Amino acid sequence: MRKYGLSMQEAKKLQEWALKDSGADKYLKAIPELLTTKKIKPCIYVDYSIDESDLEDDGIDYCTPEIASVCAVSKEGKITHLGGIRAYNWETYWLELRDDGEVDTAENWWELINEEYEKLKNIK
């Protein structure tokens, strides 16, 4: 770890803080965790794994790891990223929709995630 990087242990603490502070934890607790060890059924899932490459220092500022990801699994087994949460240095977090939209509140974020999931379910 260099000047602005995080260890995995620190990232887990940051994850805990951001989930609680954002209020997203109460929504994410209602859905199953994404497991990659066995065949999974079509559903909406949460993935709490943190990519180690997100913890690396770029030398300019603190990193912003994705600390939770919400995805949908189709009947064919295809995984589609619906949204996620990124956190920054115990100062702030971003509730993201897909790859480019940010949402203000966990409640609004969760509503939009569910809308996206319903759209995907209705595509034939």
RACOR-V449797 format. One line per field, one symbol per residue. phi: phi as a letter, one per 20 degrees, with the letter a starting at -180 (. if undefined). psi: psi as a letter, one per 20 degrees, with the letter a starting at -180 (. if undefined). burial: # if it has 24 or more other ideal C-beta (glycine too) atoms within 12 Angstrom, else .. A space follows every 10 residues. Layout:
phi = ???
psi = ???
burial = ???
This chain:
phi = .egdfcefff ffffggffff ffnfgfeffe dfffddebfd egadcdcefd fgffefeend bffcffebcd cddegenfdd fdracdccll dbbceddldc ddcfcfffgf ffgfffffgf fefd
psi = pagjrqrhgh hhggggghgg hhjhhhghhi qqqppjirpq qprprqojqp phhiiqpjig rqrmqoiqpp rqprhijppp phrrpqqokk grrpoqpcii pqqgqhgggh ghghggghgh hip.
burial = ....##.... #..##..##. .#.##.##.. #..#...... ..######.# ...##..... .######### ###......# ########.. ..######.. ..#..#..## .##..##..# ....
